[in-house]
Amino acid sequence: MRFKPKLFSSLRTYSKELFYKDLMAGIIVGIVALPLAIAFGIASGVAPEKGLFTAIIAGFIISFFGGSKVQIGGPTGAFIVIVYGIVQEFGVTGLTIATILAGVMLIAMGLLKLGAIIKFIPYPIVVGFTSGIALTIFATQIKDLFGMTIESMPADFISKWIIYAKNIQTTNLAALAVGILSIVIIIFTPKFSKKIPGSLIAIVVMTAIVYVLREFFGFTSIETIGDRFSIDPSLPKADAPRITFDMVQTLIPAAFTIAMLGAIESLLSATVADGVIGDRHHSNTELIAQGIANVITPIFGGIPATGAIARTMTNINNGGRTPVAGIIHSIVLLLILLFLGNLTKHIPMACLAGVLVMVAYNMSEWRTFRALLKGLKSDMLVLVTTFLLTVIFDLTIAIELGLVLAVVLFVKRMSESSQISIFNEEVEEAEYVEGNIESGMLQLPKGVEVYEIEGPFFFGLANKFEETMKKIGSSPDVRIIRMRKVPFIDSTGLNNLSNLIRMSKKDKTVIVLSGVNEQVRNAIKKANIDKRIGDENICNNITEALARAEKIIAKNKK
């Protein structure tokens, strides 16, 4: 296993110019991350400082050990739904254990070199559950956005809207105005400021306005963070939970969801960043770094973390080019927590709700969603199924069933691309690249049949192969299995081949293999199939196979 953190390779050619750029980018990203970390913490059902702990600790670890030069780690909107559900059902201790388990899974994924595979999860699945998460986040923010008075909120999507409809008369118009103004500020900030994020300006402006109204005009109807939470601005202490086997069994599904979501989002973010800076990240190293972060962070009171696309792009756009920028972003957040942490209690809840509404909108990818609906029916099925499962049920079910759907569709497409052809009279000649000889047609001797398999000889081809076997009406002297276009063979394919050999022996038909590549030949040897048909009957190309067939026929005539 090659564990190659980008920090160490970046420091070999580090310079003052790079440090200055990383310093500026790190400070800006740290400021950008502040309101998001607080908002994600609260929306996840935990104290606001836990979001900050996550951004500080996980952000530092991901930058220090990660496989991307510019990845910024921390809490993200994608985790809100799953984290909130775990906290409601199993409490903060359950969340801590689930996050640690997820971290172990991520490390295992990296050690097993699954990074490249995870990046190829079908796009409709990613868009489906991302859009579903966005809609769910939006639904969770309606209460605070409208300033409604609701004692307890149900967990499921539909019940939330029923409760909102029943309590619409409790809407606080002042809170709603704060929320709407926050959204307006976020929308229009890019028109006059490219550096300072709209979410930060909205929080600063709305907090100042609400503070003045509360302190000087006695207007206390707008709820703030301090009204709901007691913020601890001190450094967190390590508190490792007691993990039992029963708890592990119970929390494994939730941990798997966190791990898969973290892996997908972090590698997607790193891939997008590569395209912008012209670099190439180490996916397995990145997974290990994400795993380490998710094992350590919850011990210090944090929540799940992953690579954040928006903050990563902010880092790039402000000049960050090495992991030093990510480390500086963590230090900036730490200083804010220690020296300005008490000020966060004045932030209006409606303003944070407005920030999260915009996060949900940006996550929704509604244009991509609409475009996929007009594409292939199979992609549309996966997209809609994953989306509805995420919204109506939960993210765990959505990811699990979405992956199952993707596998089924993959097998279906691979099976459709694989073909079995039977030739009785003539067959195409082998193509020789070195000699640049154009392929012609070869006449088959009497008593010889050629079966050509095109595509992977795997379990998805099993039914097609069995059906072809049933259609065999004759028993030739020699049956050539042409495998020049078979890139690999699995155990089911080997079993099918073995059955064909057994059936052919009963009919006194000799099997000859043609065009077997090295990988397939090794698999055949491990299954001892070469001993059953003889090494002399495994040929490099169709010309050799036909020559071998003629010898067999001539021998049988004697």
C-alpha positions as CSV (number, residue, x, y, z in Angstrom):
1,M,0.0,0.0,0.0
2,R,1.4,3.4,-1.1
3,F,0.2,6.0,1.4
4,K,1.3,9.3,-0.2
5,P,0.0,12.5,1.6
6,K,0.3,15.4,-0.8
7,L,1.5,17.7,2.0
8,F,4.9,16.0,2.1
9,S,5.5,16.1,-1.6
10,S,4.3,19.7,-1.7
11,L,6.8,20.8,0.9
12,R,9.8,19.7,-1.2
13,T,9.3,22.6,-3.6
14,Y,7.6,25.0,-1.2
15,S,8.4,28.7,-1.3
16,K,7.5,32.1,0.3
17,E,5.3,32.9,-2.7
18,L,3.3,29.7,-2.2
19,F,3.1,30.3,1.5
20,Y,1.7,33.8,1.0
21,K,-1.0,32.5,-1.4
22,D,-1.9,29.6,1.0
23,L,-2.0,32.0,3.9
24,M,-4.5,34.3,2.2
25,A,-6.6,31.4,0.9
26,G,-6.6,29.7,4.3
27,I,-7.8,32.8,6.1
28,I,-10.6,33.4,3.6
29,V,-11.7,29.7,3.7
30,G,-11.6,29.7,7.5
31,I,-14.0,32.7,7.5
32,V,-16.2,31.1,4.9
33,A,-16.3,27.9,6.9
34,L,-17.4,29.6,10.2
35,P,-21.1,30.1,9.5
36,L,-21.4,26.8,7.6
37,A,-19.8,24.8,10.4
38,I,-22.2,26.3,13.0
39,A,-25.2,25.9,10.7
40,F,-24.4,22.3,9.9
41,G,-23.8,21.5,13.6
42,I,-27.2,22.9,14.6
43,A,-29.0,21.3,11.7
44,S,-27.5,18.0,12.5
45,G,-29.1,18.1,16.0
46,V,-26.0,18.8,18.0
47,A,-24.5,21.9,19.7
48,P,-23.1,24.6,17.3
49,E,-19.6,24.3,18.6
50,K,-19.5,20.6,17.5
51,G,-19.7,21.8,14.0
52,L,-16.7,24.0,14.6
53,F,-14.8,21.2,16.4
54,T,-15.3,19.1,13.2
55,A,-14.1,21.8,10.8
56,I,-11.0,22.4,13.0
57,I,-9.9,18.9,13.8
58,A,-11.1,17.0,10.6
59,G,-10.1,19.9,8.4
60,F,-6.5,19.8,9.8
61,I,-6.2,16.0,9.5
62,I,-7.6,15.8,6.0
63,S,-5.2,18.5,4.8
64,F,-2.2,16.9,6.6
65,F,-2.8,13.3,5.5
66,G,-4.9,13.8,2.4
67,G,-4.2,12.8,-1.2
68,S,-5.4,16.1,-2.7
69,K,-3.4,19.4,-2.6
70,V,-6.4,21.7,-2.2
71,Q,-9.1,19.6,-0.5
72,I,-10.8,21.4,2.4
73,G,-12.5,19.0,4.9
74,G,-15.2,19.5,7.4
75,P,-18.9,19.0,8.1
76,T,-21.1,19.2,5.0
77,G,-24.7,19.5,4.2
78,A,-24.8,16.0,2.8
79,F,-24.5,14.6,6.3
80,I,-27.2,16.6,8.0
81,V,-30.0,14.2,7.2
82,I,-28.2,11.0,8.3
83,V,-26.6,12.6,11.4
84,Y,-29.9,14.1,12.6
85,G,-31.6,10.7,12.3
86,I,-28.8,9.0,14.2
87,V,-28.9,11.6,17.0
88,Q,-32.7,11.3,17.3
89,E,-32.6,7.5,17.5
90,F,-29.3,6.7,19.2
91,G,-28.2,9.9,20.8
92,V,-24.8,11.7,20.6
93,T,-23.0,8.5,21.8
94,G,-24.6,6.5,19.0
95,L,-23.4,9.2,16.5
96,T,-19.9,9.0,17.9
97,I,-19.7,5.3,17.5
98,A,-21.2,5.3,14.1
99,T,-18.7,7.9,12.9
100,I,-15.8,6.0,14.3
101,L,-17.0,2.8,12.5
102,A,-17.4,4.8,9.3
103,G,-13.8,6.1,9.7
104,V,-12.6,2.5,10.1
105,M,-14.5,1.6,6.9
106,L,-13.0,4.5,5.0
107,I,-9.4,3.5,6.1
108,A,-10.2,-0.1,5.0
109,M,-11.5,1.2,1.6
110,G,-8.2,3.0,1.1
111,L,-6.0,0.1,2.1
112,L,-8.0,-2.2,-0.2
113,K,-7.5,0.3,-3.0
114,L,-11.2,0.9,-3.6
115,G,-10.7,4.6,-4.4
116,A,-10.8,4.2,-8.1
117,I,-13.9,2.0,-7.9
118,I,-15.9,4.4,-5.7
119,K,-15.3,7.3,-8.2
120,F,-17.2,5.3,-10.8
121,I,-20.5,5.1,-8.9
122,P,-23.2,6.0,-11.5
123,Y,-23.9,9.7,-11.8
124,P,-27.7,9.3,-11.5
125,I,-27.3,7.8,-8.0
126,V,-25.1,10.7,-6.9
127,V,-27.5,13.3,-8.3
128,G,-30.5,11.4,-6.9
129,F,-29.5,11.3,-3.3
130,T,-27.8,14.7,-3.5
131,S,-31.0,16.2,-4.7
132,G,-33.0,14.2,-2.1
133,I,-30.7,15.5,0.7
134,A,-31.1,19.0,-0.6
135,L,-34.9,18.8,-0.4
136,T,-34.8,17.2,3.0
137,I,-32.5,19.9,4.3
138,F,-34.9,22.5,3.0
139,A,-37.8,20.8,4.8
140,T,-35.9,20.8,8.1
141,Q,-35.3,24.6,8.0
142,I,-38.9,25.8,7.5
143,K,-39.6,25.9,11.2
144,D,-36.7,28.3,12.0
145,L,-37.1,30.2,8.7
146,F,-40.7,31.0,9.6
147,G,-40.0,31.3,13.4
148,M,-42.8,28.7,14.1
149,T,-43.5,27.6,17.6
150,I,-43.4,23.8,17.4
151,E,-42.4,21.7,20.5
152,S,-41.2,18.6,18.6
153,M,-40.6,17.8,15.0
154,P,-41.3,14.4,13.4
155,A,-38.4,12.8,11.6
156,D,-40.0,11.8,8.2
157,F,-40.5,14.3,5.3
158,I,-44.2,14.1,4.8
159,S,-45.1,14.4,8.5
160,K,-42.9,17.5,8.7
161,W,-45.1,19.3,6.1
162,I,-48.3,18.2,7.9
163,I,-47.0,19.7,11.1
164,Y,-46.0,22.9,9.3
165,A,-49.4,23.2,7.8
166,K,-51.1,22.8,11.2
167,N,-48.8,25.4,12.8
168,I,-48.6,28.0,10.1
169,Q,-50.5,30.4,12.3
170,T,-47.5,30.5,14.7
171,T,-45.3,32.1,12.1
172,N,-43.1,34.9,13.5
173,L,-43.1,37.6,10.7
174,A,-40.0,39.3,12.1
175,A,-38.1,36.0,12.0
176,L,-39.4,35.3,8.5
177,A,-38.2,38.8,7.4
178,V,-34.7,38.0,8.8
179,G,-34.6,34.7,7.0
180,I,-35.7,36.2,3.7
181,L,-33.3,39.1,3.9
182,S,-30.5,36.7,4.6
183,I,-31.4,34.8,1.5
184,V,-31.5,38.0,-0.6
185,I,-28.1,39.0,0.7
186,I,-26.6,35.7,-0.2
187,I,-28.1,35.8,-3.7
188,F,-26.9,39.3,-4.5
189,T,-23.5,39.3,-2.7
190,P,-21.6,37.8,-5.7
191,K,-22.7,40.8,-7.8
192,F,-20.5,43.2,-5.7
193,S,-18.1,40.8,-3.8
194,K,-16.2,37.8,-5.2
195,K,-14.0,37.3,-2.2
196,I,-16.4,37.6,0.8
197,P,-19.1,34.9,0.8
198,G,-22.7,36.0,1.0
199,S,-23.4,33.7,3.9
200,L,-20.9,35.5,6.1
201,I,-22.2,39.0,5.1
202,A,-25.8,37.8,5.8
203,I,-24.8,36.5,9.3
204,V,-22.8,39.7,10.2
205,V,-25.5,42.1,9.0
206,M,-28.5,40.2,10.4
207,T,-26.8,39.5,13.7
208,A,-26.0,43.2,14.1
209,I,-29.5,44.3,13.3
210,V,-31.1,41.7,15.7
211,Y,-28.6,42.6,18.4
212,V,-29.5,46.3,18.2
213,L,-33.3,45.5,18.2
214,R,-32.9,43.3,21.3
215,E,-30.5,45.5,23.3
216,F,-31.9,48.9,22.6
217,F,-35.5,48.4,21.6
218,G,-36.5,45.4,23.7
219,F,-37.4,43.4,20.6
220,T,-36.8,39.8,21.8
221,S,-39.2,37.8,19.6
222,I,-36.4,36.8,17.2
223,E,-34.7,33.6,18.5
224,T,-30.9,33.4,18.5
225,I,-28.4,30.6,18.9
226,G,-27.9,31.7,22.6
227,D,-31.6,31.3,23.3
228,R,-31.5,27.6,22.3
229,F,-27.9,26.5,23.0
230,S,-25.2,27.1,25.6
231,I,-22.0,27.6,23.6
232,D,-18.7,26.4,25.1
233,P,-15.9,28.3,23.4
234,S,-13.2,26.2,25.0
235,L,-11.1,23.5,23.5
236,P,-12.8,20.0,23.4
237,K,-11.6,17.2,25.6
238,A,-11.1,13.6,24.4
239,D,-13.9,11.3,25.4
240,A,-13.7,7.9,23.8
241,P,-17.1,6.0,24.0
242,R,-17.5,2.5,25.3
243,I,-18.1,0.4,22.2
244,T,-20.0,-2.9,22.6
245,F,-20.6,-5.6,20.0
246,D,-24.4,-5.0,20.2
247,M,-23.9,-1.3,19.4
248,V,-21.7,-2.1,16.5
249,Q,-24.3,-4.5,15.0
250,T,-27.0,-1.8,15.5
251,L,-25.0,1.0,14.0
252,I,-23.3,-0.7,11.1
253,P,-25.9,0.3,8.5
254,A,-25.7,4.0,9.6
255,A,-21.9,3.8,9.6
256,F,-21.8,2.3,6.1
257,T,-24.0,5.2,4.9
258,I,-21.7,7.8,6.4
259,A,-18.6,6.0,5.0
260,M,-20.1,5.7,1.4
261,L,-21.4,9.3,1.5
262,G,-18.0,10.6,2.8
263,A,-16.1,8.6,0.2
264,I,-18.2,9.7,-2.7
265,E,-18.3,13.4,-1.8
266,S,-14.6,13.6,-0.9
267,L,-13.4,11.9,-4.1
268,L,-15.9,13.9,-6.2
269,S,-14.6,17.1,-4.7
270,A,-11.0,16.0,-5.3
271,T,-11.7,15.1,-8.9
272,V,-13.4,18.5,-9.5
273,A,-10.4,20.3,-7.9
274,D,-7.9,18.3,-10.1
275,G,-9.6,19.6,-13.2
276,V,-9.2,23.2,-12.0
277,I,-5.6,23.1,-10.8
278,G,-4.3,20.5,-13.3
279,D,-3.2,18.0,-10.6
280,R,-4.0,14.4,-9.9
281,H,-5.0,13.3,-6.4
282,H,-4.3,10.0,-4.8
283,S,-7.8,8.6,-4.2
284,N,-6.7,5.8,-1.8
285,T,-4.6,8.2,0.3
286,E,-7.5,10.5,0.4
287,L,-9.8,7.8,1.7
288,I,-7.4,6.9,4.4
289,A,-7.1,10.5,5.5
290,Q,-10.9,10.8,5.6
291,G,-11.0,7.7,7.7
292,I,-8.4,8.9,10.2
293,A,-10.3,12.2,10.5
294,N,-13.6,10.4,11.2
295,V,-12.0,8.1,13.8
296,I,-10.4,11.0,15.7
297,T,-12.8,13.9,15.4
298,P,-15.8,12.2,17.2
299,I,-13.6,11.4,20.2
300,F,-13.3,15.2,20.6
301,G,-17.0,15.9,20.2
302,G,-17.1,16.3,16.4
303,I,-19.5,14.9,13.8
304,P,-18.8,13.2,10.4
305,A,-16.6,15.1,8.0
306,T,-15.6,14.8,4.4
307,G,-14.2,16.9,1.5
308,A,-16.4,20.0,0.9
309,I,-16.7,21.0,-2.7
310,A,-17.7,24.7,-2.1
311,R,-14.9,25.3,0.4
312,T,-12.4,23.5,-1.8
313,M,-13.3,25.7,-4.7
314,T,-13.1,28.8,-2.5
315,N,-9.6,27.7,-1.5
316,I,-8.6,27.3,-5.2
317,N,-10.2,30.6,-6.3
318,N,-8.3,32.5,-3.6
319,G,-4.9,31.1,-4.5
320,G,-4.6,28.0,-2.3
321,R,-2.3,25.4,-4.0
322,T,-1.0,23.1,-1.3
323,P,-2.4,21.4,1.9
324,V,-0.9,24.2,4.0
325,A,-3.9,26.4,3.0
326,G,-6.2,23.8,4.6
327,I,-4.1,23.6,7.7
328,I,-4.2,27.4,8.0
329,H,-8.0,27.4,7.6
330,S,-8.2,25.1,10.6
331,I,-6.0,27.3,12.7
332,V,-8.1,30.4,11.8
333,L,-11.3,28.6,12.9
334,L,-9.6,27.6,16.2
335,L,-8.6,31.2,16.9
336,I,-12.2,32.3,16.1
337,L,-13.6,29.7,18.5
338,L,-11.2,30.6,21.3
339,F,-11.5,34.4,21.1
340,L,-14.8,35.2,19.3
341,G,-16.8,32.1,20.2
342,N,-19.1,33.9,22.6
343,L,-20.2,36.2,19.9
344,T,-21.8,33.4,17.9
345,K,-24.7,33.2,20.5
346,H,-26.1,36.4,19.0
347,I,-26.7,34.9,15.5
348,P,-30.4,34.6,14.7
349,M,-31.7,31.1,14.0
350,A,-33.8,32.4,11.1
351,C,-30.6,33.7,9.5
352,L,-28.9,30.3,9.8
353,A,-32.0,28.8,8.3
354,G,-31.7,31.2,5.4
355,V,-28.0,30.1,4.9
356,L,-29.0,26.4,4.9
357,V,-31.9,27.1,2.4
358,M,-29.3,28.4,0.0
359,V,-27.0,25.5,0.7
360,A,-29.9,23.2,-0.1
361,Y,-30.6,25.1,-3.3
362,N,-27.0,24.9,-4.4
363,M,-26.9,21.2,-3.6
364,S,-30.2,20.4,-5.4
365,E,-28.6,20.3,-8.9
366,W,-32.1,20.7,-10.3
367,R,-30.8,21.5,-13.8
368,T,-28.8,18.3,-13.9
369,F,-31.8,16.4,-12.4
370,R,-34.1,17.8,-15.2
371,A,-31.6,16.8,-17.9
372,L,-31.2,13.3,-16.6
373,L,-35.0,12.9,-16.6
374,K,-34.8,13.4,-20.4
375,G,-32.0,10.8,-20.8
376,L,-31.9,7.0,-20.8
377,K,-34.9,5.3,-19.1
378,S,-32.5,3.2,-17.0
379,D,-30.7,6.3,-15.7
380,M,-34.1,8.0,-15.0
381,L,-35.2,5.0,-13.1
382,V,-32.1,5.0,-10.9
383,L,-32.3,8.8,-10.4
384,V,-36.0,8.9,-9.4
385,T,-35.8,5.8,-7.2
386,T,-32.8,7.1,-5.3
387,F,-34.3,10.5,-5.0
388,L,-37.7,9.3,-3.6
389,L,-36.1,6.8,-1.3
390,T,-33.9,9.6,0.2
391,V,-36.8,11.9,0.7
392,I,-39.6,9.5,1.8
393,F,-37.5,7.0,3.7
394,D,-33.9,7.7,4.6
395,L,-30.4,8.0,3.1
396,T,-29.3,4.6,4.3
397,I,-32.0,2.8,2.3
398,A,-31.5,5.1,-0.6
399,I,-27.7,4.5,-0.9
400,E,-28.0,0.7,-0.4
401,L,-30.9,0.2,-2.9
402,G,-29.3,2.7,-5.2
403,L,-26.1,0.7,-5.3
404,V,-28.1,-2.5,-5.9
405,L,-29.9,-0.9,-8.8
406,A,-26.7,0.4,-10.2
407,V,-25.1,-3.1,-10.0
408,V,-28.2,-4.7,-11.6
409,L,-28.2,-2.2,-14.5
410,F,-24.4,-2.6,-14.9
411,V,-24.8,-6.4,-15.2
412,K,-27.7,-5.9,-17.6
413,R,-25.7,-3.6,-19.9
414,M,-22.6,-5.8,-19.8
415,S,-24.8,-8.8,-20.7
416,E,-26.3,-6.9,-23.5
417,S,-22.9,-6.0,-24.8
418,S,-21.7,-9.6,-24.7
419,Q,-22.5,-11.9,-27.6
420,I,-22.1,-15.6,-28.5
421,S,-22.0,-16.4,-32.2
422,I,-21.9,-19.9,-33.8
423,F,-20.0,-20.5,-37.1
424,N,-20.4,-23.7,-39.2
425,E,-18.9,-22.9,-42.6
426,E,-16.4,-20.0,-42.3
427,V,-15.0,-17.7,-39.7
428,E,-13.0,-14.4,-39.7
429,E,-9.3,-14.7,-39.8
430,A,-7.2,-13.5,-36.8
431,E,-5.9,-9.9,-37.1
432,Y,-2.1,-9.5,-36.8
433,V,-1.3,-6.0,-35.7
434,E,2.5,-6.4,-36.2
435,G,2.2,-7.5,-39.8
436,N,-0.7,-5.2,-40.5
437,I,-2.5,-8.0,-42.4
438,E,-6.1,-7.4,-43.2
439,S,-8.4,-10.1,-41.9
440,G,-10.1,-12.5,-44.4
441,M,-12.4,-15.5,-44.1
442,L,-11.2,-19.0,-43.2
443,Q,-13.1,-22.1,-44.3
444,L,-14.0,-24.5,-41.6
445,P,-13.2,-28.2,-42.1
446,K,-16.2,-30.5,-42.0
447,G,-17.0,-31.5,-38.5
448,V,-15.8,-28.3,-36.9
449,E,-17.9,-25.6,-35.2
450,V,-16.7,-22.3,-33.9
451,Y,-18.3,-20.5,-30.9
452,E,-17.1,-16.9,-30.6
453,I,-17.7,-15.1,-27.3
454,E,-17.5,-11.3,-27.4
455,G,-17.3,-9.5,-24.1
456,P,-16.7,-10.5,-20.4
457,F,-17.4,-14.2,-19.8
458,F,-19.0,-13.6,-16.4
459,F,-22.2,-14.4,-14.4
460,G,-24.2,-11.9,-16.4
461,L,-23.5,-14.0,-19.6
462,A,-24.5,-17.3,-17.9
463,N,-28.1,-17.4,-19.1
464,K,-27.1,-16.4,-22.6
465,F,-24.5,-19.2,-22.7
466,E,-26.9,-21.8,-21.3
467,E,-29.5,-20.8,-23.9
468,T,-27.0,-21.2,-26.7
469,M,-26.0,-24.6,-25.4
470,K,-29.6,-25.8,-25.5
471,K,-29.9,-24.8,-29.1
472,I,-27.0,-27.1,-30.1
473,G,-28.5,-29.7,-32.5
474,S,-25.4,-31.4,-33.8
475,S,-22.4,-33.0,-32.2
476,P,-19.3,-31.9,-34.3
477,D,-15.9,-33.6,-34.0
478,V,-14.3,-30.4,-32.8
479,R,-15.9,-27.4,-31.1
480,I,-13.6,-24.3,-31.1
481,I,-14.4,-21.7,-28.4
482,R,-13.0,-18.5,-29.7
483,M,-12.1,-16.1,-26.8
484,R,-10.0,-13.4,-28.5
485,K,-12.6,-10.7,-27.3
486,V,-13.0,-12.0,-23.8
487,P,-11.1,-9.7,-21.4
488,F,-11.8,-11.8,-18.3
489,I,-13.7,-14.8,-17.0
490,D,-15.3,-15.3,-13.5
491,S,-16.2,-18.4,-11.6
492,T,-19.6,-18.7,-13.3
493,G,-18.0,-18.4,-16.7
494,L,-15.5,-21.1,-15.7
495,N,-18.4,-23.3,-14.5
496,N,-20.2,-22.8,-17.8
497,L,-17.0,-23.8,-19.7
498,S,-16.6,-26.8,-17.5
499,N,-20.1,-27.9,-18.1
500,L,-19.6,-27.5,-21.9
501,I,-16.5,-29.7,-21.7
502,R,-18.4,-32.4,-19.8
503,M,-21.3,-32.3,-22.2
504,S,-19.0,-32.4,-25.2
505,K,-17.1,-35.5,-23.9
506,K,-20.4,-37.4,-23.7
507,D,-20.9,-36.5,-27.4
508,K,-17.3,-37.4,-28.2
509,T,-16.6,-33.8,-29.2
510,V,-13.2,-32.2,-28.5
511,I,-13.1,-28.7,-27.2
512,V,-10.3,-26.3,-28.5
513,L,-9.9,-22.9,-27.0
514,S,-8.7,-20.1,-29.3
515,G,-7.3,-16.6,-28.6
516,V,-7.1,-16.9,-24.8
517,N,-5.4,-13.9,-23.2
518,E,-3.0,-14.3,-20.3
519,Q,-5.5,-13.3,-17.6
520,V,-8.1,-15.8,-18.8
521,R,-5.5,-18.5,-19.3
522,N,-4.4,-18.1,-15.7
523,A,-8.0,-18.4,-14.5
524,I,-8.5,-21.5,-16.6
525,K,-5.3,-23.1,-15.1
526,K,-6.4,-22.3,-11.5
527,A,-9.7,-24.1,-12.2
528,N,-7.7,-27.1,-13.7
529,I,-9.7,-26.8,-16.9
530,D,-6.4,-26.9,-18.9
531,K,-5.8,-30.4,-17.7
532,R,-9.2,-31.5,-18.7
533,I,-8.9,-30.4,-22.3
534,G,-5.0,-30.6,-22.6
535,D,-2.5,-27.7,-23.1
536,E,-2.3,-28.6,-26.8
537,N,-5.9,-27.6,-27.2
538,I,-5.4,-24.1,-25.9
539,C,-4.3,-22.1,-29.0
540,N,-3.1,-18.5,-29.5
541,N,-5.3,-17.7,-32.5
542,I,-8.0,-19.2,-34.8
543,T,-5.5,-20.3,-37.4
544,E,-3.7,-22.5,-34.9
545,A,-7.0,-23.7,-33.5
546,L,-8.2,-24.8,-37.0
547,A,-4.8,-26.6,-37.6
548,R,-5.3,-28.4,-34.3
549,A,-8.9,-29.3,-35.3
550,E,-7.7,-30.8,-38.6
551,K,-5.2,-33.0,-36.7
552,I,-7.9,-34.2,-34.3
553,I,-10.2,-35.1,-37.2
554,A,-7.4,-36.8,-39.1
555,K,-6.6,-38.8,-36.0
556,N,-10.2,-39.9,-35.5
557,K,-10.4,-41.2,-39.0
558,K,-7.5,-43.6,-38.5
